[in-house]
Amino acid sequence: MRILFLGTGDIGLPSLDWLLSTPKHQVVGVITQPDKPVGRKLVLTPPETKVRALAAGVPVFQPQRLRKSVDEVKAFDADIAVVIAYGQILSKAVLEAPRLGCINVHTSLLPKYRGAAPIQAAIREGDTETGATIMFMDEGLDTGDIILIEHLPIAPDETGGSLHDRLALAAPAALERALDMISAGNVVRTPQDNALATHVGKLTREDGAIDWNRSAVEIERLVRAYTPWPGTFTRLPDGSPLKVHATRVVPQGEACPVGGTIVSGNPRQGLIVACGEGLLEITEVQAEGRKRLPAADFLRGHLLAEGTRLL
């Protein structure tokens, strides 16, 4: 089939690489977001999807607003569009431009976790599995009919970053199966049960603020889920911010009555904090303007008095 690929995020790169290499299909174009300034020098940098497409001799289209570019989408004369982390809402006209419509690779077990942050949500909520859902797109937010789901277990030490990478690598096989079904004309469309749907919005840095009234188990999951983005942070007793990169639940820890109370704050015993339920040891931190450190190294220069509180 003639494939039009729409994607910007790195999670779609393995799927794009497979599409560019497989003899089963022809990638007739790649649509991605415009180049953006990156770094302190604000160097205008193209998305990696653009770089790989141009290297393969595939034309690239980068509209500011795709919904105003229906004619350009139609000009690709695609049989179907594959959409993975593109970054813009597609209008009905764009969705209908390819002959067979648009399919999407979504990184959750739909209808659970519709929206922008399903990977982080699955870890944060303590799920033991997630997956990649291939679905036909409609005008709703991740509401289209399901073609198939590729299940993937979530490891006990999984982070948002590691799960992102594993899902990215799992997506091409699922995408190949879905395209095979569509090519053969034997795809079965399964409507989603909207009553089971949950929505997870786009994350911001403020979402990473630790609420010490939550349980130690919940906070430990939050830290892993939000690694590397948006990250988690707390504030030291003096009010200065402290990024929290890694934690572990203290087995059978008895919490103080006030969440955030420092139970231990020295290099020998580590940084242990009372939560709404249980105790949490913070094992890696980063002070503002400093490099990431094991908590013990941080505490050698920043002793924290027992009984004071993280904010």
C-alpha positions as a printed NumPy array, in Angstrom:
array([[  0.   ,   0.   ,   0.   ],
       [  0.94 ,   3.627,  -0.43 ],
       [  1.596,   4.877,   3.111],
       [  1.534,   8.462,   4.352],
       [  3.322,   8.697,   7.717],
       [  2.391,  11.401,  10.236],
       [  4.654,  11.629,  13.265],
       [  7.007,  13.853,  15.196],
       [  7.913,  12.122,  18.48 ],
       [ 10.774,   9.646,  18.778],
       [  8.337,   6.901,  19.751],
       [  7.355,   6.602,  16.092],
       [ 10.889,   6.205,  14.718],
       [ 11.073,   2.372,  14.827],
       [  7.754,   2.195,  12.982],
       [  8.908,   4.718,  10.383],
       [ 12.175,   2.801,   9.923],
       [ 10.222,  -0.404,   9.344],
       [  7.884,   1.254,   6.848],
       [ 10.841,   2.705,   4.952],
       [ 12.549,  -0.688,   4.746],
       [  9.706,  -3.137,   4.144],
       [  8.973,  -4.241,   0.561],
       [  5.294,  -4.614,   1.505],
       [  4.53 ,  -0.898,   1.393],
       [  5.703,   2.383,  -0.109],
       [  6.042,   5.483,   2.034],
       [  4.889,   8.267,  -0.277],
       [  5.36 ,  11.096,   2.215],
       [  6.053,  12.102,   5.796],
       [  4.152,  14.863,   7.553],
       [  5.772,  16.205,  10.701],
       [  5.885,  19.337,  12.829],
       [  7.944,  22.367,  11.72 ],
       [ 11.611,  22.636,  12.694],
       [ 12.086,  24.147,  16.167],
       [ 14.85 ,  26.099,  17.948],
       [ 16.811,  23.805,  20.281],
       [ 19.367,  24.453,  23.002],
       [ 20.814,  27.616,  24.428],
       [ 21.803,  28.859,  21.   ],
       [ 18.296,  28.129,  19.662],
       [ 19.6  ,  26.227,  16.662],
       [ 16.74 ,  25.483,  14.264],
       [ 16.508,  21.688,  14.375],
       [ 14.343,  19.344,  12.297],
       [ 12.413,  16.439,  13.836],
       [ 14.244,  13.144,  13.448],
       [ 11.317,  11.86 ,  11.389],
       [ 12.155,  14.504,   8.784],
       [ 15.854,  13.61 ,   8.828],
       [ 15.165,   9.917,   8.21 ],
       [ 12.549,  10.559,   5.547],
       [ 14.803,  12.866,   3.542],
       [ 17.685,  10.387,   3.84 ],
       [ 15.389,   7.791,   2.269],
       [ 14.332,  10.16 ,  -0.507],
       [ 10.794,  10.572,   0.83 ],
       [  9.134,  14.008,   0.525],
       [  8.381,  15.824,   3.782],
       [  5.584,  18.282,   4.54 ],
       [  5.701,  20.474,   7.692],
       [  2.584,  22.653,   7.968],
       [  1.968,  24.9  ,  10.945],
       [ -1.679,  23.788,  10.896],
       [ -2.444,  20.599,   9.032],
       [ -6.198,  21.146,   9.091],
       [ -5.703,  23.964,   6.557],
       [ -3.692,  21.733,   4.202],
       [ -6.215,  19.158,   3.021],
       [ -5.305,  19.562,  -0.643],
       [ -1.636,  18.928,   0.121],
       [ -2.555,  15.764,   2.029],
       [ -4.708,  14.534,  -0.843],
       [ -1.856,  15.189,  -3.273],
       [  0.169,  12.364,  -1.713],
       [ -2.461,   9.975,  -3.131],
       [ -2.035,   7.629,  -0.168],
       [ -3.994,   4.47 ,   0.422],
       [ -3.753,   4.925,   4.18 ],
       [ -2.087,   7.208,   6.725],
       [ -0.182,   5.909,   9.749],
       [ -0.216,   8.389,  12.643],
       [  2.129,   8.096,  15.644],
       [  2.661,  11.01 ,  18.039],
       [  2.172,  13.645,  15.355],
       [  1.238,  16.488,  17.699],
       [ -1.778,  18.065,  15.995],
       [ -5.486,  17.279,  15.951],
       [ -6.602,  15.977,  12.553],
       [ -9.741,  17.396,  11.001],
       [-12.438,  15.207,   9.429],
       [-11.278,  16.293,   5.982],
       [ -7.695,  15.245,   6.693],
       [ -8.807,  11.938,   8.215],
       [-10.761,  11.168,   5.05 ],
       [ -8.05 ,  12.253,   2.588],
       [ -6.293,   8.855,   2.283],
       [ -8.36 ,   6.251,   0.431],
       [ -8.691,   3.953,   3.476],
       [ -8.51 ,   6.657,   6.131],
       [ -6.007,   6.988,   8.984],
       [ -4.81 ,   4.511,  11.595],
       [ -3.1  ,   5.409,  14.837],
       [ -0.634,   3.656,  17.128],
       [ -1.641,   4.549,  20.69 ],
       [  0.451,   3.423,  23.661],
       [ -2.211,   2.115,  26.023],
       [ -4.806,  -0.635,  26.268],
       [ -7.659,   1.424,  24.91 ],
       [-10.165,   2.592,  25.961],
       [ -8.009,   3.003,  29.089],
       [ -5.815,   6.103,  29.131],
       [ -6.974,   8.084,  26.149],
       [ -4.982,  11.265,  25.738],
       [ -1.431,  12.566,  25.749],
       [  0.281,  10.708,  28.62 ],
       [ -0.796,   7.051,  28.663],
       [  2.682,   5.657,  29.328],
       [  3.176,   7.659,  32.506],
       [ -0.385,   6.976,  33.628],
       [  0.022,   3.207,  33.448],
       [  3.086,   3.257,  35.729],
       [  1.668,   5.901,  38.069],
       [ -1.525,   3.92 ,  38.589],
       [  0.329,   0.695,  39.352],
       [ -0.763,  -1.273,  36.265],
       [  1.068,  -4.52 ,  35.581],
       [  0.632,  -4.382,  31.808],
       [  0.083,  -1.926,  28.996],
       [  0.35 ,  -2.184,  25.253],
       [  0.143,  -0.662,  21.799],
       [ -3.333,  -0.271,  20.319],
       [ -3.751,   0.053,  16.558],
       [ -7.027,   1.763,  15.71 ],
       [ -8.841,   3.568,  12.947],
       [ -8.993,   7.28 ,  13.689],
       [-12.157,   9.336,  13.955],
       [-12.774,  12.906,  15.069],
       [-12.741,  12.008,  18.774],
       [ -9.688,  11.811,  21.02 ],
       [ -8.464,   8.207,  20.749],
       [-12.038,   6.993,  20.315],
       [-11.766,   5.107,  17.005],
       [-12.478,   1.445,  16.344],
       [ -9.722,  -0.938,  17.48 ],
       [ -7.945,  -3.163,  14.957],
       [ -5.656,  -5.007,  17.389],
       [ -3.772,  -4.651,  20.675],
       [ -0.19 ,  -5.744,  21.41 ],
       [  0.122,  -6.418,  25.166],
       [  3.319,  -5.6  ,  27.071],
       [  4.118,  -6.286,  30.755],
       [  5.255,  -3.427,  32.98 ],
       [  8.365,  -4.264,  35.008],
       [  8.441,  -3.461,  38.755],
       [ 11.289,  -0.984,  38.174],
       [  9.851,   0.468,  34.952],
       [ 10.285,   4.177,  34.267],
       [  8.401,   6.335,  31.826],
       [ 11.508,   6.414,  29.659],
       [ 12.133,   2.661,  29.603],
       [  8.491,   1.857,  28.887],
       [  8.414,   4.488,  26.128],
       [ 11.365,   2.786,  24.437],
       [  9.94 ,  -0.73 ,  24.781],
       [  6.587,   0.333,  23.353],
       [  8.337,   2.081,  20.477],
       [ 10.144,  -1.17 ,  19.623],
       [  6.957,  -3.235,  19.973],
       [  4.902,  -0.999,  17.685],
       [  6.277,  -2.043,  14.254],
       [  5.238,  -5.704,  14.652],
       [  1.729,  -4.657,  15.695],
       [  1.574,  -2.15 ,  12.846],
       [  2.673,  -4.799,  10.335],
       [ -0.079,  -7.162,  11.455],
       [ -2.691,  -4.412,  11.243],
       [ -1.611,  -3.328,   7.754],
       [ -1.599,  -6.956,   6.602],
       [ -5.196,  -7.299,   7.78 ],
       [ -6.228,  -4.084,   6.058],
       [ -4.443,  -5.042,   2.817],
       [ -6.183,  -8.419,   2.81 ],
       [ -9.548,  -6.829,   3.502],
       [-10.18 ,  -8.99 ,   6.571],
       [ -9.807,  -6.453,   9.335],
       [-12.348,  -6.597,  12.139],
       [-13.208,  -3.213,  13.654],
       [-13.989,  -3.385,  17.379],
       [-15.796,  -0.319,  18.772],
       [-14.473,   0.988,  22.079],
       [-16.586,   0.835,  25.215],
       [-16.79 ,   4.509,  26.169],
       [-18.029,   3.585,  29.649],
       [-14.57 ,   2.127,  30.392],
       [-12.624,   5.1  ,  29.065],
       [-10.267,   7.25 ,  31.12 ],
       [ -8.519,  10.404,  29.932],
       [ -4.961,  11.548,  30.701],
       [ -4.031,  15.073,  29.682],
       [ -0.685,  16.499,  28.644],
       [  1.784,  16.677,  31.516],
       [  3.565,  19.817,  32.709],
       [  6.481,  20.28 ,  35.086],
       [  4.048,  21.283,  37.829],
       [  2.508,  17.8  ,  37.672],
       [  5.765,  16.487,  39.117],
       [  5.314,  18.211,  42.5  ],
       [  5.376,  15.509,  45.194],
       [  2.458,  15.438,  47.609],
       [  3.888,  13.885,  50.76 ],
       [  0.401,  13.115,  52.019],
       [  0.261,  10.334,  49.418],
       [  1.495,   6.872,  50.334],
       [  5.129,   5.852,  49.858],
       [  4.041,   3.31 ,  47.237],
       [  2.179,   5.95 ,  45.232],
       [  5.064,   8.423,  45.347],
       [  7.596,   5.777,  44.314],
       [  5.443,   4.951,  41.294],
       [  5.046,   8.649,  40.474],
       [  8.814,   9.183,  40.449],
       [  9.329,   6.258,  38.071],
       [  6.404,   7.25 ,  35.854],
       [  7.648,  10.819,  35.463],
       [ 11.244,   9.834,  34.635],
       [ 12.537,  11.469,  32.5  ],
       [  9.552,  13.745,  31.829],
       [  8.201,  15.831,  33.482],
       [ 10.359,  14.766,  36.438],
       [  9.417,  15.015,  40.104],
       [ 10.468,  17.533,  42.713],
       [ 10.009,  18.649,  46.277],
       [ 11.244,  21.607,  48.304],
       [ 13.811,  21.521,  51.075],
       [ 12.934,  23.003,  54.479],
       [ 14.465,  26.316,  53.355],
       [ 12.146,  26.391,  50.339],
       [ 14.743,  25.636,  47.658],
       [ 13.689,  23.106,  44.996],
       [ 15.108,  19.605,  44.877],
       [ 14.568,  17.245,  41.952],
       [ 13.878,  13.663,  42.979],
       [ 15.243,  11.162,  40.463],
       [ 14.958,   7.817,  42.264],
       [ 13.325,   6.431,  45.394],
       [ 12.518,   3.165,  47.119],
       [  9.829,   2.2  ,  49.589],
       [ 11.238,   1.395,  53.037],
       [  9.885,  -2.069,  53.971],
       [  7.603,  -2.049,  56.996],
       [  8.385,   1.579,  57.661],
       [  6.323,   3.366,  60.282],
       [  5.45 ,   6.858,  59.156],
       [  5.34 ,  10.005,  61.248],
       [  1.901,  11.591,  61.533],
       [  2.86 ,  14.444,  59.162],
       [  3.783,  13.627,  55.56 ],
       [  7.073,  15.104,  54.379],
       [  8.744,  14.807,  57.796],
       [ 12.43 ,  13.917,  57.478],
       [ 13.095,  10.75 ,  59.455],
       [ 16.749,  10.583,  58.449],
       [ 18.856,  13.191,  56.686],
       [ 22.506,  12.131,  56.958],
       [ 24.879,  10.288,  54.597],
       [ 25.14 ,   7.177,  56.774],
       [ 21.437,   6.439,  57.084],
       [ 20.267,   8.103,  53.886],
       [ 17.405,  10.474,  53.162],
       [ 14.222,   8.902,  54.489],
       [ 10.933,  10.754,  54.462],
       [  7.58 ,  10.028,  56.083],
       [  4.616,   9.815,  53.703],
       [  0.894,   9.751,  54.274],
       [  1.398,   6.015,  54.606],
       [  4.807,   4.389,  54.985],
       [  8.356,   5.659,  54.568],
       [ 10.215,   6.513,  51.379],
       [ 13.965,   6.643,  50.856],
       [ 15.118,   9.173,  48.291],
       [ 18.186,   7.687,  46.605],
       [ 19.038,  10.182,  43.829],
       [ 18.523,  13.94 ,  43.824],
       [ 19.516,  17.101,  42.005],
       [ 19.699,  20.518,  43.612],
       [ 18.91 ,  23.592,  41.517],
       [ 21.784,  24.367,  39.162],
       [ 23.697,  21.247,  40.24 ],
       [ 24.328,  17.817,  38.773],
       [ 22.426,  14.659,  39.641],
       [ 23.845,  12.9  ,  42.719],
       [ 23.253,   9.906,  44.963],
       [ 21.374,  11.208,  47.987],
       [ 24.247,  10.22 ,  50.295],
       [ 26.635,  12.497,  48.371],
       [ 24.122,  15.34 ,  48.472],
       [ 23.709,  14.939,  52.231],
       [ 27.441,  15.274,  52.836],
       [ 27.085,  18.927,  52.008],
       [ 23.45 ,  19.415,  53.012],
       [ 22.618,  17.757,  56.309],
       [ 18.875,  17.785,  56.913],
       [ 17.652,  17.844,  60.496],
       [ 15.326,  15.078,  61.598],
       [ 11.843,  16.353,  62.259],
       [ 11.996,  19.126,  59.679],
       [  9.812,  18.794,  56.607],
       [ 10.121,  18.626,  52.867],
       [  7.526,  20.922,  51.349]])
